[in-house]
Amino acid sequence: MGIVKIGIIGAGSIGLLFAANLSKAFSVTLYTKTSEQAEMINQNGIYLQDGAAQSRVSIHAFPVSRWTGLEDITIIAVKQYQLHSIIHQITSLKCMPHNLLFLQNGMSHLKLLKNIPATNIFVGSIEHGASKINTYTVSHNGKGAINVAPFKGGIETIKEFGELCAAIDFPITLKEDFYNMLINKLIANAVINPLTAILQIKNGELITNTFYFAAVKKLFLEISFILNLEDPIKRFRDVLRICKKTGHNRSSMLKDLEEGRRTEIDAILGFLIEEAAIQRKTATNIESYYYLIKGKEKDRRGVN
């Protein structure tokens, strides 16, 4: 077996979820923002709650400053706005990593990846529902797809990785076109995240409440117009499917606001506002929701 060691940078909900599952087949090292969190994970392991079931796995954890890039694959599961420092660390390594997999929402991070001289770079989109309960506990709220596509380099490594993940019931779907894959996730994020964060509701209420659903349709139409979608009906059905599948979930943007964290609104609606400006199109709804989320960020975080 070629792939043995997996590094995961970021111990939020997705980082913990991946670490807990991948440890069934690989030697996993988790790199955290703080040494305190690494110490807690080393002492307690990671607890994975999946419905009524709970399991515990032992994981080696270190602060991200200790990462040297020597694992067979490194998965970067931090927020988009945290990527600058991670990429600076990557480009400063003595030995450049061979395989990097980036799991960020939105599209703004793509221009940052062009500056990384790694051999193989992959990007992914996650449809699993997960929430971080505490430093070392994650709740798996809903199973969804993990889609991965090559951004640069070969595809063989990620194919082998996908086959091994399927064997532990944590399947990965390989996509050829990274742009279309990320656009699909961007559309869902751009509709679900801002509306649920502003309304402070679970995802499913966007389609069960007729008035909220009217707002969903209006926002989707504007997104479709800016992205020049060829099959908007199919894309809209995809959004509804994700809403239903994650109906009991609170979106990551809502949770970020509730916990006083910065959101990923710049990587999601900010990207669409830039696209609208390039095409000289108006984006009235998108801009309004963008400003509302930025205003809530300012209130919760006390920033300018």
C-alpha positions as CSV (number, residue, x, y, z in Angstrom):
1,M,0.0,0.0,0.0
2,G,1.5,3.3,-1.1
3,I,-0.5,5.7,1.2
4,V,0.1,5.1,4.8
5,K,0.5,8.4,6.6
6,I,-2.1,11.2,6.5
7,G,-1.6,14.7,7.9
8,I,-4.7,16.8,8.7
9,I,-4.2,20.6,9.3
10,G,-7.2,22.0,11.2
11,A,-9.1,20.5,14.1
12,G,-12.5,22.1,13.6
13,S,-15.5,19.9,12.8
14,I,-14.3,18.7,9.4
15,G,-10.7,18.1,10.6
16,L,-12.0,16.1,13.6
17,L,-14.5,14.1,11.4
18,F,-11.8,13.2,8.9
19,A,-9.3,12.3,11.6
20,A,-11.7,10.0,13.4
21,N,-12.7,8.2,10.2
22,L,-9.4,8.0,8.4
23,S,-7.7,6.6,11.5
24,K,-9.5,3.3,10.7
25,A,-7.2,2.8,7.7
26,F,-4.2,5.2,8.0
27,S,-1.7,6.5,10.5
28,V,-3.2,10.0,11.1
29,T,-1.5,13.0,12.6
30,L,-3.7,16.0,13.4
31,Y,-2.2,19.5,13.5
32,T,-4.0,22.0,15.6
33,K,-4.0,25.8,15.9
34,T,-2.8,25.7,19.6
35,S,-0.6,23.4,21.6
36,E,-3.4,23.3,24.2
37,Q,-5.8,21.6,21.8
38,A,-3.1,19.2,20.7
39,E,-2.5,18.2,24.3
40,M,-6.2,17.7,25.0
41,I,-6.5,15.4,21.9
42,N,-3.4,13.5,22.9
43,Q,-4.9,12.9,26.3
44,N,-8.5,12.2,25.4
45,G,-8.4,11.0,21.8
46,I,-11.2,12.0,19.5
47,Y,-14.8,11.2,20.3
48,L,-17.1,10.7,17.3
49,Q,-20.8,10.9,17.9
50,D,-22.9,9.4,15.2
51,G,-26.6,9.3,16.2
52,A,-26.9,7.2,19.3
53,A,-23.5,5.7,18.8
54,Q,-20.2,7.1,20.2
55,S,-16.7,5.9,19.4
56,R,-13.3,7.0,20.5
57,V,-10.0,6.9,18.5
58,S,-6.5,7.7,19.6
59,I,-4.8,10.3,17.5
60,H,-1.3,11.9,17.5
61,A,-1.8,15.7,17.6
62,F,0.7,18.5,17.4
63,P,0.5,22.3,17.0
64,V,0.6,23.2,13.3
65,S,4.0,24.9,13.8
66,R,5.4,21.3,14.1
67,W,4.1,20.2,10.6
68,T,7.0,19.3,8.2
69,G,5.0,18.1,5.2
70,L,6.4,14.5,5.2
71,E,3.0,12.6,5.2
72,D,1.9,10.9,2.1
73,I,-1.2,13.2,1.8
74,T,-1.8,16.3,3.9
75,I,-5.5,17.5,4.1
76,I,-5.9,21.2,4.8
77,A,-9.2,21.6,6.6
78,V,-8.9,25.2,7.9
79,K,-11.2,28.1,7.0
80,Q,-10.5,30.0,3.7
81,Y,-9.3,33.1,5.5
82,Q,-6.8,31.1,7.5
83,L,-5.1,29.8,4.4
84,H,-2.6,32.7,4.0
85,S,-0.5,31.6,7.0
86,I,-0.7,27.9,6.0
87,I,0.4,28.6,2.5
88,H,3.3,30.7,3.8
89,Q,4.3,27.7,6.0
90,I,4.0,25.3,3.0
91,T,6.3,27.4,0.8
92,S,8.8,27.8,3.6
93,L,9.2,24.0,4.1
94,K,12.6,22.4,3.4
95,C,10.9,19.5,1.7
96,M,7.9,20.3,-0.5
97,P,4.9,18.0,0.2
98,H,3.9,15.7,-2.7
99,N,0.1,15.6,-2.2
100,L,-2.0,18.4,-0.7
101,L,-5.8,18.3,-0.5
102,F,-7.6,21.6,0.3
103,L,-11.2,21.4,1.8
104,Q,-12.4,25.0,1.8
105,N,-15.8,26.6,1.1
106,G,-16.2,29.1,-1.7
107,M,-13.9,29.7,-4.6
108,S,-11.5,32.6,-3.5
109,H,-8.8,30.2,-2.4
110,L,-8.1,28.9,-5.9
111,K,-5.9,31.9,-6.8
112,L,-3.9,31.2,-3.7
113,L,-3.2,27.6,-4.6
114,K,-1.5,28.7,-7.9
115,N,1.5,29.9,-5.9
116,I,2.2,26.5,-4.2
117,P,5.1,24.5,-5.9
118,A,3.8,21.1,-4.7
119,T,3.7,18.2,-7.1
120,N,0.0,17.3,-6.7
121,I,-2.7,19.6,-5.4
122,F,-6.3,18.5,-5.0
123,V,-9.4,20.4,-3.9
124,G,-12.5,19.0,-2.3
125,S,-16.1,19.8,-1.4
126,I,-17.8,18.3,1.7
127,E,-21.5,17.7,2.0
128,H,-21.3,15.9,5.4
129,G,-23.0,17.6,8.3
130,A,-20.6,17.9,11.3
131,S,-20.4,20.0,14.4
132,K,-17.6,20.4,16.9
133,I,-18.9,19.7,20.4
134,N,-15.7,20.5,22.3
135,T,-11.9,20.4,21.7
136,Y,-11.9,16.7,21.0
137,T,-15.5,15.7,20.3
138,V,-17.3,15.9,16.9
139,S,-20.9,15.1,16.1
140,H,-21.6,13.6,12.7
141,N,-25.0,15.1,11.9
142,G,-25.6,13.8,8.4
143,K,-23.8,11.7,5.8
144,G,-23.2,13.3,2.5
145,A,-20.7,13.3,-0.4
146,I,-17.0,14.0,-0.3
147,N,-16.0,15.1,-3.8
148,V,-12.4,15.6,-4.8
149,A,-10.8,16.8,-8.0
150,P,-7.2,17.5,-9.2
151,F,-6.2,21.1,-9.3
152,K,-2.6,20.4,-10.4
153,G,-0.6,17.3,-11.1
154,G,-1.6,13.7,-11.4
155,I,-4.6,11.8,-10.3
156,E,-3.3,8.3,-9.3
157,T,-2.6,9.2,-5.6
158,I,-6.1,10.4,-5.0
159,K,-7.6,7.4,-6.8
160,E,-5.7,5.1,-4.5
161,F,-6.7,7.2,-1.5
162,G,-10.4,7.0,-2.6
163,E,-10.3,3.3,-2.9
164,L,-8.9,2.9,0.6
165,C,-11.5,5.3,2.0
166,A,-14.4,3.3,0.4
167,A,-13.1,0.3,2.2
168,I,-13.7,2.0,5.6
169,D,-17.2,3.3,4.6
170,F,-16.0,6.9,4.2
171,P,-16.3,7.1,0.4
172,I,-14.7,9.8,-1.8
173,T,-16.1,10.6,-5.3
174,L,-13.4,11.6,-7.8
175,K,-14.4,14.4,-10.1
176,E,-12.4,15.4,-13.2
177,D,-13.5,19.1,-13.3
178,F,-12.6,21.0,-10.1
179,Y,-14.2,24.2,-11.2
180,N,-17.7,22.7,-11.8
181,M,-17.4,20.6,-8.6
182,L,-16.6,23.7,-6.5
183,I,-19.3,25.8,-8.3
184,N,-21.9,23.2,-7.3
185,K,-20.9,23.6,-3.6
186,L,-20.6,27.4,-3.9
187,I,-24.2,27.7,-5.1
188,A,-25.4,25.6,-2.1
189,N,-23.3,27.6,0.3
190,A,-24.3,30.9,-1.2
191,V,-28.0,30.1,-0.8
192,I,-28.1,28.2,2.5
193,N,-25.4,29.8,4.6
194,P,-26.3,33.5,4.5
195,L,-30.0,32.9,4.8
196,T,-29.8,30.5,7.7
197,A,-27.3,32.8,9.4
198,I,-29.5,35.9,9.1
199,L,-32.7,34.1,10.0
200,Q,-31.1,32.0,12.7
201,I,-32.8,28.8,11.5
202,K,-31.8,25.2,10.6
203,N,-31.2,24.4,6.9
204,G,-34.5,22.5,6.4
205,E,-36.7,25.5,7.4
206,L,-35.6,27.2,4.2
207,I,-37.8,24.9,2.2
208,T,-40.6,24.2,4.7
209,N,-41.4,27.8,5.3
210,T,-43.0,29.2,2.1
211,F,-41.8,32.8,2.7
212,Y,-38.2,31.7,3.4
213,F,-38.5,29.5,0.3
214,A,-39.4,32.5,-1.8
215,A,-36.2,34.2,-0.6
216,V,-34.3,31.1,-1.5
217,K,-35.6,31.2,-5.1
218,K,-34.9,34.9,-5.5
219,L,-31.3,34.5,-4.3
220,F,-30.7,31.4,-6.5
221,L,-32.0,33.2,-9.6
222,E,-29.5,36.0,-9.0
223,I,-26.6,33.5,-8.5
224,S,-27.7,31.7,-11.6
225,F,-27.6,34.9,-13.6
226,I,-24.1,35.8,-12.4
227,L,-22.6,32.4,-12.9
228,N,-24.4,31.9,-16.3
229,L,-25.6,28.5,-15.3
230,E,-26.5,26.2,-18.2
231,D,-28.9,23.9,-16.3
232,P,-30.3,26.1,-13.5
233,I,-33.2,23.7,-12.7
234,K,-30.9,20.8,-12.0
235,R,-28.6,23.1,-9.9
236,F,-31.6,24.3,-8.0
237,R,-32.7,20.8,-7.3
238,D,-29.2,20.0,-6.0
239,V,-29.6,22.9,-3.5
240,L,-33.0,21.6,-2.3
241,R,-31.5,18.1,-2.0
242,I,-28.7,19.4,0.3
243,C,-31.3,21.4,2.3
244,K,-33.4,18.3,2.9
245,K,-30.4,16.0,3.6
246,T,-29.0,18.5,6.2
247,G,-32.4,19.7,7.3
248,H,-31.7,19.4,11.0
249,N,-28.2,21.0,10.7
250,R,-27.3,24.5,11.6
251,S,-25.1,25.9,8.9
252,S,-21.4,26.6,9.5
253,M,-22.0,30.3,9.0
254,L,-24.7,30.4,11.6
255,K,-22.5,28.5,14.0
256,D,-19.6,30.9,13.3
257,L,-21.8,33.9,14.1
258,E,-23.2,32.3,17.3
259,E,-19.7,31.5,18.5
260,G,-18.3,35.0,17.6
261,R,-16.0,33.7,14.9
262,R,-15.3,35.2,11.5
263,T,-17.4,33.7,8.7
264,E,-16.4,32.6,5.2
265,I,-18.8,35.2,3.6
266,D,-15.9,36.8,1.6
267,A,-15.0,33.4,0.0
268,I,-18.7,32.8,-0.9
269,L,-20.8,35.9,-1.6
270,G,-17.6,38.0,-1.9
271,F,-16.5,35.8,-4.8
272,L,-19.9,36.3,-6.5
273,I,-19.8,40.0,-6.0
274,E,-16.4,40.1,-7.8
275,E,-17.8,38.0,-10.6
276,A,-20.7,40.3,-11.0
277,A,-18.4,43.3,-11.2
278,I,-16.3,41.6,-13.8
279,Q,-19.4,41.0,-15.9
280,R,-20.9,44.4,-15.1
281,K,-24.0,42.8,-13.7
282,T,-26.0,43.9,-10.7
283,A,-26.1,41.7,-7.6
284,T,-28.6,43.4,-5.4
285,N,-29.7,40.5,-3.2
286,I,-26.2,39.1,-2.9
287,E,-24.7,42.4,-1.9
288,S,-27.5,43.0,0.7
289,Y,-26.9,39.6,2.3
290,Y,-23.2,40.1,2.2
291,Y,-23.5,43.4,4.1
292,L,-25.9,41.9,6.6
293,I,-23.5,39.1,7.4
294,K,-20.6,41.5,7.7
295,G,-22.7,43.6,10.1
296,K,-23.5,40.6,12.2
297,E,-19.7,39.7,12.2
298,K,-18.9,43.2,13.5
299,D,-21.6,43.0,16.2
300,R,-20.5,39.6,17.4
301,R,-16.7,40.0,17.1
302,G,-16.4,43.7,17.8
303,V,-14.4,44.4,14.7
304,N,-14.5,47.3,12.2
